[in-house]
Amino acid sequence: IRVLVVEDSAPNQELLKIHLESIGCVCDFASNGQEAIEALKRNDYDICFMDLQMPVMGGLEATQKIRIDVRSNVPIVALTAAEIEEEKARCYAAGMNDYLPKPFDLEQLKEKIIKVTKM
């Protein structure tokens, strides 16, 4: 499974890399929404994990641009520390497919991948 992780925190990137590689995923990383858009123009991914709060371009704006400008149907799962219904609604309205609150464990990560990619 090819994964794009969009996360500005280096420690969070490293944790996701360890988790994802432990279950056989191949990962690419972007540090903000603009980098994510460029990565999606160049490569095909099975799933994208997108942080919401990032410099340059946040996850909500990036997802809207991915859906409209890049025309990508890649499943996008929000990563955020705020688990409130209002935030979930904004994620879905922007075009995200699902939502994974931080902190999460390996099992929760695997469940999201299986659910969203149907793999």
TIRO-2110 file (N, C-alpha, C; in Angstrom, 1 decimal):
// TIRO-2110
0.9, -1.2, 0.0, N, 1, A
0.0, 0.0, 0.0, CA, 1, A
0.9, 1.2, 0.0, C, 1, A
0.7, 2.1, -1.0, N, 2, A
1.5, 3.3, -1.1, CA, 2, A
0.8, 4.5, -0.3, C, 2, A
1.5, 5.1, 0.6, N, 3, A
0.9, 6.1, 1.5, CA, 3, A
1.6, 7.4, 1.4, C, 3, A
0.8, 8.5, 1.3, N, 4, A
1.3, 9.8, 1.4, CA, 4, A
1.0, 10.3, 2.8, C, 4, A
2.0, 10.7, 3.6, N, 5, A
1.7, 11.3, 4.9, CA, 5, A
2.0, 12.8, 4.8, C, 5, A
1.0, 13.6, 5.2, N, 6, A
1.2, 15.0, 5.2, CA, 6, A
1.2, 15.5, 6.6, C, 6, A
2.3, 15.8, 7.1, N, 7, A
2.5, 16.1, 8.6, CA, 7, A
3.7, 17.0, 8.7, C, 7, A
3.6, 18.1, 9.4, N, 8, A
4.7, 19.0, 9.6, CA, 8, A
5.6, 18.7, 10.8, C, 8, A
5.2, 17.9, 11.6, N, 9, A
6.0, 17.5, 12.8, CA, 9, A
6.9, 16.3, 12.5, C, 9, A
8.2, 16.5, 12.6, N, 10, A
9.2, 15.5, 12.3, CA, 10, A
9.0, 14.3, 13.2, C, 10, A
8.8, 14.4, 14.6, N, 11, A
8.5, 13.3, 15.4, CA, 11, A
7.3, 12.5, 15.0, C, 11, A
6.2, 13.2, 14.6, N, 12, A
5.0, 12.5, 14.1, CA, 12, A
5.2, 11.8, 12.8, C, 12, A
6.0, 12.4, 11.9, N, 13, A
6.4, 11.7, 10.7, CA, 13, A
7.1, 10.4, 11.0, C, 13, A
8.1, 10.5, 11.9, N, 14, A
8.9, 9.3, 12.2, CA, 14, A
8.0, 8.2, 12.8, C, 14, A
7.1, 8.6, 13.7, N, 15, A
6.2, 7.6, 14.3, CA, 15, A
5.3, 6.9, 13.3, C, 15, A
4.8, 7.7, 12.4, N, 16, A
3.9, 7.2, 11.3, CA, 16, A
4.7, 6.3, 10.4, C, 16, A
6.0, 6.7, 10.1, N, 17, A
6.8, 5.9, 9.2, CA, 17, A
7.0, 4.5, 9.9, C, 17, A
7.4, 4.5, 11.1, N, 18, A
7.6, 3.2, 11.8, CA, 18, A
6.3, 2.3, 11.8, C, 18, A
5.2, 2.9, 12.1, N, 19, A
3.9, 2.2, 12.2, CA, 19, A
3.6, 1.7, 10.8, C, 19, A
3.6, 2.5, 9.8, N, 20, A
3.2, 2.1, 8.4, CA, 20, A
4.2, 1.1, 7.8, C, 20, A
5.4, 1.3, 8.0, N, 21, A
6.4, 0.3, 7.4, CA, 21, A
6.3, -1.0, 8.1, C, 21, A
5.9, -1.0, 9.4, N, 22, A
5.8, -2.3, 10.1, CA, 22, A
4.6, -3.1, 9.6, C, 22, A
3.7, -2.5, 8.9, N, 23, A
2.6, -3.3, 8.3, CA, 23, A
2.7, -3.4, 6.8, C, 23, A
3.9, -3.1, 6.3, N, 24, A
4.2, -3.3, 4.9, CA, 24, A
3.9, -2.1, 3.9, C, 24, A
3.6, -1.0, 4.4, N, 25, A
3.3, 0.2, 3.6, CA, 25, A
4.6, 0.8, 3.1, C, 25, A
4.5, 1.5, 1.9, N, 26, A
5.6, 2.3, 1.4, CA, 26, A
5.1, 3.7, 1.6, C, 26, A
6.0, 4.6, 2.2, N, 27, A
5.5, 5.9, 2.6, CA, 27, A
6.3, 7.0, 1.9, C, 27, A
5.6, 8.1, 1.5, N, 28, A
6.2, 9.3, 1.1, CA, 28, A
5.7, 10.4, 2.1, C, 28, A
6.5, 11.5, 2.3, N, 29, A
6.1, 12.5, 3.2, CA, 29, A
6.1, 13.8, 2.6, C, 29, A
5.1, 14.7, 3.1, N, 30, A
5.1, 16.1, 2.7, CA, 30, A
4.9, 16.8, 4.1, C, 30, A
5.5, 18.0, 4.1, N, 31, A
5.4, 18.8, 5.4, CA, 31, A
4.3, 19.8, 5.4, C, 31, A
3.6, 20.0, 4.3, N, 32, A
2.5, 20.9, 4.2, CA, 32, A
1.6, 20.6, 3.1, C, 32, A
0.4, 21.3, 3.0, N, 33, A
-0.5, 21.0, 2.0, CA, 33, A
0.0, 21.2, 0.5, C, 33, A
0.8, 22.3, 0.4, N, 34, A
1.3, 22.5, -1.0, CA, 34, A
2.2, 21.4, -1.5, C, 34, A
3.1, 20.9, -0.6, N, 35, A
3.9, 19.8, -0.9, CA, 35, A
3.1, 18.5, -1.2, C, 35, A
2.0, 18.4, -0.5, N, 36, A
1.1, 17.2, -0.8, CA, 36, A
0.5, 17.3, -2.2, C, 36, A
0.0, 18.5, -2.6, N, 37, A
-0.5, 18.7, -3.9, CA, 37, A
0.5, 18.3, -5.0, C, 37, A
1.7, 18.8, -4.8, N, 38, A
2.8, 18.4, -5.8, CA, 38, A
3.0, 16.9, -5.8, C, 38, A
3.1, 16.3, -4.7, N, 39, A
3.3, 14.8, -4.6, CA, 39, A
2.2, 14.1, -5.3, C, 39, A
0.9, 14.5, -5.1, N, 40, A
-0.2, 13.8, -5.7, CA, 40, A
-0.2, 14.1, -7.2, C, 40, A
0.3, 15.1, -7.7, N, 41, A
0.4, 15.4, -9.2, CA, 41, A
1.4, 14.4, -9.8, C, 41, A
2.5, 14.1, -9.0, N, 42, A
3.6, 13.2, -9.6, CA, 42, A
3.4, 11.7, -9.4, C, 42, A
2.6, 11.3, -8.3, N, 43, A
2.6, 9.9, -7.9, CA, 43, A
1.1, 9.5, -7.6, C, 43, A
0.9, 8.2, -7.7, N, 44, A
-0.3, 7.6, -7.3, CA, 44, A
-0.2, 7.0, -5.9, C, 44, A
-1.2, 7.3, -5.1, N, 45, A
-1.2, 6.7, -3.7, CA, 45, A
-2.5, 6.0, -3.5, C, 45, A
-2.4, 5.0, -2.6, N, 46, A
-3.6, 4.3, -2.2, CA, 46, A
-4.4, 5.0, -1.1, C, 46, A
-3.6, 5.8, -0.3, N, 47, A
-4.3, 6.6, 0.8, CA, 47, A
-3.4, 7.7, 1.2, C, 47, A
-4.0, 8.8, 1.7, N, 48, A
-3.2, 10.0, 2.2, CA, 48, A
-3.7, 10.3, 3.6, C, 48, A
-2.8, 10.4, 4.5, N, 49, A
-3.1, 10.8, 5.9, CA, 49, A
-2.7, 12.3, 6.0, C, 49, A
-3.6, 13.2, 6.3, N, 50, A
-3.4, 14.6, 6.2, CA, 50, A
-3.6, 15.3, 7.6, C, 50, A
-2.6, 15.9, 8.1, N, 51, A
-2.7, 16.7, 9.3, CA, 51, A
-3.5, 18.0, 8.9, C, 51, A
-4.2, 18.6, 9.9, N, 52, A
-5.0, 19.7, 9.6, CA, 52, A
-4.2, 21.0, 9.8, C, 52, A
-3.5, 21.1, 10.8, N, 53, A
-2.8, 22.4, 11.1, CA, 53, A
-1.3, 22.3, 10.7, C, 53, A
-1.0, 23.0, 9.6, N, 54, A
0.4, 23.0, 9.0, CA, 54, A
0.7, 24.4, 8.5, C, 54, A
2.0, 24.8, 8.4, N, 55, A
2.3, 26.0, 7.8, CA, 55, A
2.2, 25.9, 6.3, C, 55, A
2.2, 27.1, 5.6, N, 56, A
2.1, 27.2, 4.2, CA, 56, A
0.6, 27.0, 3.7, C, 56, A
0.2, 25.7, 3.9, N, 57, A
-1.2, 25.4, 3.6, CA, 57, A
-1.7, 24.2, 4.5, C, 57, A
-2.8, 24.4, 5.1, N, 58, A
-3.3, 23.4, 6.0, CA, 58, A
-4.0, 22.3, 5.3, C, 58, A
-4.5, 21.3, 6.0, N, 59, A
-5.1, 20.1, 5.5, CA, 59, A
-6.4, 20.3, 4.8, C, 59, A
-7.2, 21.2, 5.4, N, 60, A
-8.5, 21.4, 4.8, CA, 60, A
-8.4, 22.1, 3.4, C, 60, A
-7.6, 23.2, 3.4, N, 61, A
-7.4, 23.8, 2.1, CA, 61, A
-6.8, 22.9, 1.1, C, 61, A
-5.8, 22.2, 1.5, N, 62, A
-5.1, 21.2, 0.6, CA, 62, A
-6.1, 20.2, 0.0, C, 62, A
-6.9, 19.7, 0.9, N, 63, A
-7.9, 18.7, 0.4, CA, 63, A
-8.8, 19.2, -0.6, C, 63, A
-9.3, 20.4, -0.4, N, 64, A
-10.2, 21.1, -1.3, CA, 64, A
-9.5, 21.2, -2.7, C, 64, A
-8.3, 21.7, -2.7, N, 65, A
-7.5, 21.8, -3.9, CA, 65, A
-7.3, 20.5, -4.6, C, 65, A
-7.0, 19.5, -3.8, N, 66, A
-6.7, 18.1, -4.4, CA, 66, A
-8.0, 17.6, -5.1, C, 66, A
-9.1, 17.8, -4.5, N, 67, A
-10.4, 17.4, -5.0, CA, 67, A
-10.8, 18.1, -6.3, C, 67, A
-10.5, 19.5, -6.3, N, 68, A
-11.0, 20.3, -7.4, CA, 68, A
-9.9, 20.4, -8.5, C, 68, A
-8.7, 20.8, -8.1, N, 69, A
-7.6, 21.1, -9.1, CA, 69, A
-6.9, 19.9, -9.6, C, 69, A
-6.5, 19.0, -8.6, N, 70, A
-5.8, 17.8, -9.0, CA, 70, A
-6.7, 16.7, -9.5, C, 70, A
-8.0, 16.8, -9.1, N, 71, A
-9.0, 15.9, -9.5, CA, 71, A
-8.6, 14.5, -9.0, C, 71, A
-8.0, 14.4, -7.9, N, 72, A
-7.6, 13.1, -7.3, CA, 72, A
-8.7, 12.5, -6.5, C, 72, A
-8.9, 11.2, -6.6, N, 73, A
-9.9, 10.5, -5.7, CA, 73, A
-9.2, 9.8, -4.6, C, 73, A
-7.9, 10.0, -4.4, N, 74, A
-7.2, 9.3, -3.3, CA, 74, A
-8.0, 9.5, -2.0, C, 74, A
-8.2, 8.4, -1.3, N, 75, A
-8.8, 8.5, 0.1, CA, 75, A
-7.9, 9.4, 1.0, C, 75, A
-8.5, 10.4, 1.6, N, 76, A
-7.8, 11.2, 2.5, CA, 76, A
-8.3, 11.1, 3.9, C, 76, A
-7.5, 10.8, 4.9, N, 77, A
-7.9, 10.6, 6.3, CA, 77, A
-7.2, 11.8, 7.1, C, 77, A
-8.1, 12.5, 7.7, N, 78, A
-7.6, 13.7, 8.6, CA, 78, A
-6.9, 13.1, 9.8, C, 78, A
-5.8, 13.8, 10.1, N, 79, A
-5.1, 13.5, 11.4, CA, 79, A
-5.1, 14.8, 12.2, C, 79, A
-5.7, 14.7, 13.4, N, 80, A
-5.8, 15.9, 14.2, CA, 80, A
-6.0, 15.6, 15.7, C, 80, A
-5.5, 16.5, 16.5, N, 81, A
-5.6, 16.3, 18.0, CA, 81, A
-7.0, 16.7, 18.5, C, 81, A
-7.8, 17.4, 17.7, N, 82, A
-9.1, 17.9, 18.2, CA, 82, A
-10.1, 16.9, 17.7, C, 82, A
-10.7, 16.2, 18.7, N, 83, A
-11.8, 15.3, 18.3, CA, 83, A
-13.2, 15.9, 18.7, C, 83, A
-13.6, 16.7, 17.8, N, 84, A
-14.9, 17.4, 18.1, CA, 84, A
-15.8, 17.2, 16.8, C, 84, A
-17.1, 17.1, 17.0, N, 85, A
-17.9, 16.9, 15.8, CA, 85, A
-17.8, 18.0, 14.8, C, 85, A
-17.7, 19.2, 15.3, N, 86, A
-17.6, 20.4, 14.4, CA, 86, A
-16.4, 20.2, 13.4, C, 86, A
-15.3, 19.8, 14.0, N, 87, A
-14.1, 19.6, 13.2, CA, 87, A
-14.2, 18.4, 12.2, C, 87, A
-14.9, 17.4, 12.6, N, 88, A
-15.2, 16.2, 11.7, CA, 88, A
-16.0, 16.7, 10.5, C, 88, A
-17.0, 17.5, 10.8, N, 89, A
-17.9, 18.0, 9.8, CA, 89, A
-17.1, 18.9, 8.8, C, 89, A
-16.1, 19.7, 9.2, N, 90, A
-15.3, 20.5, 8.3, CA, 90, A
-14.4, 19.6, 7.5, C, 90, A
-13.9, 18.5, 8.0, N, 91, A
-13.1, 17.6, 7.3, CA, 91, A
-13.9, 16.9, 6.2, C, 91, A
-15.1, 16.4, 6.5, N, 92, A
-15.9, 15.8, 5.4, CA, 92, A
-16.3, 16.8, 4.4, C, 92, A
-16.7, 18.0, 4.8, N, 93, A
-17.1, 19.1, 3.9, CA, 93, A
-15.9, 19.4, 2.9, C, 93, A
-14.7, 19.4, 3.4, N, 94, A
-13.6, 19.7, 2.5, CA, 94, A
-13.3, 18.6, 1.5, C, 94, A
-13.8, 17.4, 1.7, N, 95, A
-13.6, 16.3, 0.8, CA, 95, A
-12.8, 15.1, 1.4, C, 95, A
-12.6, 15.2, 2.7, N, 96, A
-11.9, 14.0, 3.3, CA, 96, A
-12.8, 12.8, 3.5, C, 96, A
-12.2, 11.7, 3.5, N, 97, A
-13.0, 10.4, 3.6, CA, 97, A
-13.2, 9.9, 5.0, C, 97, A
-12.3, 10.3, 5.9, N, 98, A
-12.4, 9.8, 7.2, CA, 98, A
-11.5, 10.6, 8.1, C, 98, A
-11.4, 10.2, 9.4, N, 99, A
-10.9, 11.1, 10.5, CA, 99, A
-10.2, 10.2, 11.5, C, 99, A
-9.0, 10.5, 11.8, N, 100, A
-8.2, 9.7, 12.8, CA, 100, A
-7.7, 10.7, 13.9, C, 100, A
-8.3, 10.7, 15.1, N, 101, A
-7.8, 11.6, 16.1, CA, 101, A
-6.4, 11.1, 16.7, C, 101, A
-5.6, 12.1, 17.0, N, 102, A
-4.3, 11.8, 17.7, CA, 102, A
-4.5, 11.9, 19.2, C, 102, A
-3.8, 11.1, 20.0, N, 103, A
-2.9, 10.1, 19.6, CA, 103, A
-3.7, 8.8, 19.2, C, 103, A
-3.1, 8.0, 18.3, N, 104, A
-3.7, 6.8, 17.9, CA, 104, A
-2.7, 5.7, 18.0, C, 104, A
-3.2, 4.4, 17.9, N, 105, A
-2.2, 3.3, 18.0, CA, 105, A
-2.2, 2.6, 16.7, C, 105, A
-1.3, 1.6, 16.6, N, 106, A
-1.1, 0.9, 15.3, CA, 106, A
-2.4, 0.2, 14.9, C, 106, A
-3.2, -0.4, 15.8, N, 107, A
-4.4, -1.0, 15.4, CA, 107, A
-5.4, -0.1, 14.8, C, 107, A
-5.6, 1.1, 15.4, N, 108, A
-6.5, 2.1, 14.8, CA, 108, A
-6.0, 2.6, 13.5, C, 108, A
-4.7, 2.7, 13.3, N, 109, A
-4.2, 3.1, 12.0, CA, 109, A
-4.5, 2.0, 10.9, C, 109, A
-4.2, 0.8, 11.3, N, 110, A
-4.5, -0.4, 10.4, CA, 110, A
-6.0, -0.4, 10.0, C, 110, A
-6.9, -0.2, 11.0, N, 111, A
-8.3, -0.2, 10.8, CA, 111, A
-8.7, 0.9, 9.8, C, 111, A
-8.2, 2.0, 9.9, N, 112, A
-8.5, 3.1, 8.9, CA, 112, A
-8.0, 2.8, 7.5, C, 112, A
-6.8, 2.2, 7.4, N, 113, A
-6.3, 1.8, 6.1, CA, 113, A
-7.2, 0.8, 5.4, C, 113, A
-7.6, -0.2, 6.2, N, 114, A
-8.5, -1.3, 5.7, CA, 114, A
-9.8, -0.7, 5.3, C, 114, A
-10.4, 0.1, 6.2, N, 115, A
-11.7, 0.7, 5.9, CA, 115, A
-11.7, 1.6, 4.7, C, 115, A
-10.8, 2.5, 4.6, N, 116, A
-10.8, 3.5, 3.5, CA, 116, A
-10.3, 2.9, 2.2, C, 116, A
-9.3, 2.1, 2.2, N, 117, A
-8.8, 1.6, 0.9, CA, 117, A
-9.5, 0.3, 0.5, C, 117, A
-10.2, -0.3, 1.4, N, 118, A
-10.9, -1.6, 1.2, CA, 118, A
-9.9, -2.7, 0.8, C, 118, A
-8.7, -2.6, 1.3, N, 119, A
-7.7, -3.6, 1.0, CA, 119, A
-7.5, -4.5, 2.2, C, 119, A
END
